[in-house]
Amino acid sequence: MNPNIIYYEENALNYTLGKQLHEKYDSVEWIKIENHNNIPELRSNPNSEFARMKQNLIIGIRKTHKYVPNSKSSDFLVPYTSSGCSAMCLYCYLVCNYNKCSYLRLFVNREHMLAKLIKTSNQSDKELTFEIGSNSDLVLENLITNNLVWTIEEFGKNEKGYLTFPTKFDMVDPLLTLEHKGRTVVRMSINPQDIINRVEFGTSSLINRIKALNSLKAAGYKIGILIAPVILLEDWEVMYKELFNILDYTLSQAVKDEVFFEVIFMTYSYVHRMINAEAFPNAIDLYNKDKMTGRGRGKYCYHSNVRTQGEIFLRFELTKHFPKCKILYIV
């Protein structure tokens, strides 16, 4: 990533990572800010500036470290080294939290965050799994900070607990030679290539995501696949049937023997519609009044009967192609 502008909290430059980033991007304009959560000149930008704002970096210190219990693929959702993303998926749930300010924010106090992870893991009487990528894509972030490489190796030394994170990117080569000790679970988010092209702007192609999964499994990682988010466009059944055929043909046997699946239907929102209409006027409108209903606070989800039809179809296809594999949940 070659950022246009870097906004930074002054104290961030007192941390090792902050100093490294300042040296790495010394040719970029740096603008001092008071708080990474509130940058008035960016908040006041019109929605049409959304894509351009994604080319900025914000560097600060994470102050919120509260773990949120989770009952899906981990025990806790953990605030970690970044939030936001430089990709521009039209449905991105981070937009619901940050509106047009869902740009990539990097937090330099990684030692503090990892120390809490290890302490929490060691104090538990059972093996805990920590979701460290719920607020960002750590594979993408790693290109800038090397934080994911550092985290996997350092956490692996502890020999208790597991880390997990999802990604839509294929840049996993830096992870393949790490001493991860089998304590990192990588979950690849998958969609039909047509949806990737039309909706998941700036992310890796389907075939490259599959190649990355195969490589990660060969390197000894535990791996999972998220069919997420399921988007019920016209001809969605044809697209997803083709997707499962491609997965069946191209995933390695080692992956097919052990991979687990998570399935998440898309939630959309009024905020998405407003931003997308101005930032990407030629893009597809993901809102479908015939298939969607309100879900409170300006959000939309698929009607229960539409979703049920989709779940039956997806469960059948997954079971047909991957009879050995577990479906953790469909939501």
C-alpha positions as CSV (number, residue, x, y, z in Angstrom):
1,M,0.0,0.0,0.0
2,N,1.2,3.5,-0.9
3,P,-0.8,5.8,1.3
4,N,-1.8,9.3,0.1
5,I,-1.6,10.8,3.6
6,I,-0.8,9.5,7.0
7,Y,-2.7,10.9,10.0
8,Y,-1.0,10.1,13.3
9,E,-1.2,10.6,17.1
10,E,2.0,12.1,18.3
11,N,2.6,9.6,21.0
12,A,2.4,6.8,18.5
13,L,5.9,7.7,17.4
14,N,7.2,6.8,20.8
15,Y,6.5,3.1,20.1
16,T,8.8,0.8,18.1
17,L,6.2,0.1,15.4
18,G,5.4,3.8,15.1
19,K,9.1,4.7,14.5
20,Q,9.3,1.9,11.9
21,L,6.3,3.2,10.0
22,H,7.5,6.8,10.2
23,E,10.8,5.6,8.6
24,K,9.0,3.4,6.0
25,Y,6.8,6.1,4.8
26,D,9.1,9.1,5.3
27,S,8.2,10.4,1.8
28,V,4.5,10.6,2.6
29,E,2.7,13.6,4.1
30,W,2.2,13.1,7.9
31,I,-0.5,15.1,9.6
32,K,-0.7,15.2,13.4
33,I,-4.1,14.5,15.0
34,E,-5.5,14.5,18.6
35,N,-7.5,11.2,18.3
36,H,-7.6,8.5,15.7
37,N,-11.3,8.1,16.4
38,N,-12.2,11.7,15.5
39,I,-10.5,13.4,12.5
40,P,-12.8,16.3,11.7
41,E,-11.5,17.0,8.2
42,L,-12.3,13.4,7.2
43,R,-15.6,13.2,8.9
44,S,-16.8,16.2,7.1
45,N,-16.0,14.8,3.7
46,P,-18.9,13.9,1.4
47,N,-19.7,10.2,0.8
48,S,-18.2,10.6,-2.7
49,E,-14.8,10.8,-1.1
50,F,-15.1,7.3,0.4
51,A,-12.7,5.5,-2.0
52,R,-10.1,8.3,-1.8
53,M,-10.2,8.2,2.0
54,K,-9.5,4.5,1.9
55,Q,-6.0,5.4,0.5
56,N,-5.1,7.1,3.8
57,L,-3.5,5.5,6.8
58,I,-4.3,6.5,10.4
59,I,-1.8,5.6,13.1
60,G,-2.6,5.7,16.7
61,I,-2.7,3.9,20.1
62,R,-5.6,1.5,20.8
63,K,-7.2,2.4,24.1
64,T,-10.1,-0.1,24.1
65,H,-9.1,-3.6,25.1
66,K,-12.4,-5.2,26.1
67,Y,-12.9,-8.8,25.0
68,V,-16.4,-9.7,23.7
69,P,-17.6,-13.3,24.3
70,N,-18.4,-15.1,21.1
71,S,-20.2,-18.4,20.5
72,K,-19.3,-19.0,16.8
73,S,-15.7,-19.7,15.8
74,S,-14.0,-18.4,18.9
75,D,-14.4,-17.7,22.6
76,F,-13.7,-14.0,22.4
77,L,-13.6,-11.2,19.9
78,V,-10.5,-9.3,20.6
79,P,-9.6,-5.7,19.7
80,Y,-6.3,-6.0,18.1
81,T,-3.7,-4.2,15.9
82,S,-6.0,-2.6,13.3
83,S,-9.5,-1.6,12.5
84,G,-11.0,-0.7,9.1
85,C,-9.6,-1.8,5.8
86,S,-8.3,-0.4,2.5
87,A,-10.5,-2.7,0.5
88,M,-14.0,-1.5,-0.6
89,C,-16.5,-4.3,-0.3
90,L,-19.9,-2.8,-0.9
91,Y,-21.5,-4.6,2.1
92,C,-18.6,-4.1,4.6
93,Y,-20.0,-4.3,8.2
94,L,-17.4,-1.9,9.4
95,V,-19.2,0.8,7.6
96,C,-22.1,0.3,10.0
97,N,-19.7,1.2,12.9
98,Y,-17.5,3.8,11.2
99,N,-19.6,5.1,8.4
100,K,-17.4,6.6,5.6
101,C,-14.5,6.6,8.1
102,S,-13.9,2.9,7.8
103,Y,-10.4,3.5,6.5
104,L,-7.4,1.5,7.9
105,R,-6.3,2.4,11.3
106,L,-3.1,0.9,12.7
107,F,-2.4,0.6,16.4
108,V,1.3,0.6,17.5
109,N,0.9,-0.7,21.1
110,R,0.9,-4.3,19.9
111,E,3.1,-5.6,22.8
112,H,0.4,-4.5,25.3
113,M,-2.3,-6.3,23.3
114,L,-0.4,-9.5,22.9
115,A,0.6,-9.6,26.6
116,K,-3.1,-9.4,27.5
117,L,-3.9,-12.3,25.1
118,I,-1.3,-14.5,26.6
119,K,-2.2,-13.6,30.2
120,T,-5.9,-14.4,29.5
121,S,-5.0,-17.6,27.8
122,N,-2.8,-18.8,30.6
123,Q,-5.3,-17.9,33.3
124,S,-8.0,-20.1,31.8
125,D,-8.6,-23.7,32.8
126,K,-9.3,-24.6,29.2
127,E,-7.9,-23.8,25.8
128,L,-9.4,-20.5,24.5
129,T,-9.7,-19.3,20.9
130,F,-9.3,-15.6,20.3
131,E,-10.7,-13.9,17.2
132,I,-8.1,-11.2,16.4
133,G,-9.4,-10.2,13.0
134,S,-13.0,-9.1,13.5
135,N,-12.2,-5.4,12.9
136,S,-9.8,-5.6,10.0
137,D,-8.1,-8.0,7.6
138,L,-4.8,-8.9,9.2
139,V,-3.3,-10.4,6.1
140,L,-3.7,-7.1,4.3
141,E,-2.4,-5.2,7.4
142,N,0.6,-7.4,7.6
143,L,1.9,-6.0,4.3
144,I,2.3,-2.7,6.1
145,T,3.2,-3.6,9.7
146,N,4.4,-7.3,9.7
147,N,2.2,-7.5,12.8
148,L,0.6,-10.8,11.8
149,V,4.0,-12.6,11.4
150,W,5.1,-11.2,14.7
151,T,1.9,-12.2,16.5
152,I,1.8,-15.7,15.2
153,E,5.3,-16.5,16.2
154,E,5.1,-14.8,19.6
155,F,1.8,-16.4,20.5
156,G,3.0,-19.8,19.3
157,K,5.8,-19.7,22.0
158,N,3.1,-19.7,24.7
159,E,1.9,-23.2,23.9
160,K,-1.7,-22.5,25.1
161,G,-4.7,-21.2,23.3
162,Y,-5.5,-20.4,19.7
163,L,-5.6,-17.4,17.5
164,T,-8.1,-17.1,14.5
165,F,-8.8,-14.5,11.9
166,P,-10.6,-14.3,8.5
167,T,-9.2,-12.9,5.3
168,K,-10.1,-12.1,1.7
169,F,-6.5,-11.9,0.6
170,D,-3.9,-14.3,-0.8
171,M,-0.7,-12.7,0.4
172,V,0.1,-15.5,2.8
173,D,3.7,-16.3,1.8
174,P,5.2,-14.6,4.9
175,L,3.1,-16.9,7.1
176,L,4.2,-20.2,5.5
177,T,7.5,-20.7,7.2
178,L,6.5,-19.5,10.7
179,E,6.8,-21.6,13.9
180,H,3.0,-21.3,14.5
181,K,2.9,-24.6,16.5
182,G,-0.6,-25.3,15.1
183,R,-2.1,-22.6,17.3
184,T,-3.4,-20.3,14.5
185,V,-6.6,-20.9,12.6
186,V,-6.9,-19.1,9.3
187,R,-10.3,-18.7,7.8
188,M,-10.7,-17.7,4.1
189,S,-13.7,-15.8,3.1
190,I,-15.0,-17.1,-0.2
191,N,-17.6,-15.9,-2.8
192,P,-18.3,-16.6,-6.5
193,Q,-15.9,-14.7,-8.7
194,D,-18.7,-12.7,-10.2
195,I,-19.6,-11.3,-6.8
196,I,-15.9,-10.7,-6.0
197,N,-15.7,-8.6,-9.3
198,R,-18.9,-6.7,-8.7
199,V,-19.0,-6.3,-4.9
200,E,-15.6,-7.0,-3.2
201,F,-13.5,-4.2,-4.7
202,G,-9.7,-4.5,-4.0
203,T,-9.7,-8.1,-2.8
204,S,-8.0,-11.2,-4.1
205,S,-9.5,-13.4,-6.8
206,L,-11.3,-16.6,-5.9
207,I,-8.6,-18.9,-7.4
208,N,-5.9,-17.0,-5.6
209,R,-7.8,-17.4,-2.3
210,I,-8.1,-21.1,-2.9
211,K,-4.4,-21.4,-3.7
212,A,-3.6,-19.6,-0.5
213,L,-5.8,-22.0,1.5
214,N,-3.9,-25.0,0.0
215,S,-0.6,-23.4,0.9
216,L,-1.6,-22.6,4.4
217,K,-2.8,-26.2,5.0
218,A,0.4,-27.6,3.5
219,A,2.3,-25.3,6.0
220,G,0.4,-27.0,8.9
221,Y,-2.2,-24.3,9.7
222,K,-5.7,-25.2,10.8
223,I,-8.0,-23.7,8.2
224,G,-11.7,-22.9,7.6
225,I,-13.8,-21.4,4.9
226,L,-16.4,-18.7,5.3
227,I,-19.1,-18.6,2.6
228,A,-19.6,-15.0,3.4
229,P,-21.5,-13.0,2.9
230,V,-24.0,-14.9,0.9
231,I,-25.6,-12.4,-1.5
232,L,-28.8,-13.4,-3.3
233,L,-28.3,-11.7,-6.6
234,E,-30.2,-12.8,-9.7
235,D,-29.0,-16.3,-10.6
236,W,-27.4,-16.7,-7.2
237,E,-28.1,-20.5,-7.1
238,V,-26.2,-20.9,-10.4
239,M,-23.2,-18.8,-9.0
240,Y,-23.0,-20.6,-5.7
241,K,-23.4,-24.1,-7.4
242,E,-20.4,-23.2,-9.6
243,L,-18.5,-22.0,-6.6
244,F,-18.9,-25.3,-4.8
245,N,-17.8,-27.1,-8.0
246,I,-14.7,-25.0,-8.2
247,L,-13.9,-25.6,-4.5
248,D,-14.3,-29.3,-5.0
249,Y,-12.0,-29.4,-8.0
250,T,-9.3,-27.1,-6.7
251,L,-9.0,-27.5,-2.9
252,S,-6.3,-30.0,-2.0
253,Q,-7.4,-33.3,-0.5
254,A,-5.7,-32.3,2.8
255,V,-8.0,-29.2,3.0
256,K,-11.1,-31.2,2.0
257,D,-10.4,-33.7,4.7
258,E,-10.3,-31.2,7.6
259,V,-11.8,-27.8,6.6
260,F,-14.8,-26.5,8.4
261,F,-17.4,-24.1,7.0
262,E,-19.2,-21.0,8.3
263,V,-22.1,-19.5,6.3
264,I,-23.2,-15.9,6.8
265,F,-26.0,-14.2,4.9
266,M,-25.5,-10.6,4.0
267,T,-26.8,-7.8,6.2
268,Y,-27.1,-4.5,4.4
269,S,-27.9,-1.0,5.7
270,Y,-29.2,2.5,4.8
271,V,-25.7,3.8,5.4
272,H,-24.2,1.4,2.8
273,R,-26.8,2.5,0.3
274,M,-26.0,6.2,0.8
275,I,-22.3,5.8,0.6
276,N,-22.3,3.4,-2.3
277,A,-24.6,5.5,-4.4
278,E,-22.3,8.5,-4.2
279,A,-18.9,6.7,-4.1
280,F,-19.6,4.0,-6.6
281,P,-22.5,5.3,-8.8
282,N,-22.0,2.6,-11.4
283,A,-21.9,-0.3,-9.0
284,I,-24.7,-2.8,-8.3
285,D,-27.3,-1.9,-5.8
286,L,-27.3,-4.7,-3.2
287,Y,-30.6,-3.6,-1.7
288,N,-33.6,-5.7,-3.0
289,K,-37.0,-4.6,-1.6
290,D,-38.6,-7.8,-2.7
291,K,-36.1,-10.0,-0.8
292,M,-35.2,-7.8,2.2
293,T,-36.8,-6.5,5.3
294,G,-35.9,-4.0,8.0
295,R,-33.8,-5.2,10.9
296,G,-33.7,-2.2,13.2
297,R,-31.4,0.9,13.2
298,G,-31.4,1.2,9.5
299,K,-30.3,-2.3,8.6
300,Y,-31.8,-4.8,6.1
301,C,-31.7,-8.6,6.1
302,Y,-33.3,-11.2,3.8
303,H,-36.9,-12.2,4.5
304,S,-37.1,-15.4,6.6
305,N,-38.6,-17.5,3.8
306,V,-35.9,-16.3,1.4
307,R,-33.2,-17.0,3.8
308,T,-34.6,-20.4,4.6
309,Q,-34.6,-21.3,1.0
310,G,-31.0,-20.2,0.7
311,E,-29.9,-22.2,3.8
312,I,-31.5,-25.4,2.5
313,F,-29.7,-24.9,-0.9
314,L,-26.3,-24.1,0.7
315,R,-26.5,-26.9,3.3
316,F,-27.4,-29.4,0.5
317,E,-24.5,-28.3,-1.7
318,L,-21.9,-28.3,1.1
319,T,-23.0,-31.7,2.3
320,K,-22.8,-33.1,-1.3
321,H,-19.4,-31.8,-2.0
322,F,-17.8,-32.0,1.4
323,P,-19.5,-34.8,3.4
324,K,-16.6,-35.1,5.9
325,C,-16.7,-31.4,6.8
326,K,-18.5,-29.7,9.6
327,I,-20.7,-26.7,9.1
328,L,-20.2,-24.6,12.3
329,Y,-23.2,-22.4,11.7
330,I,-25.4,-20.7,9.2
331,V,-26.6,-17.2,10.1
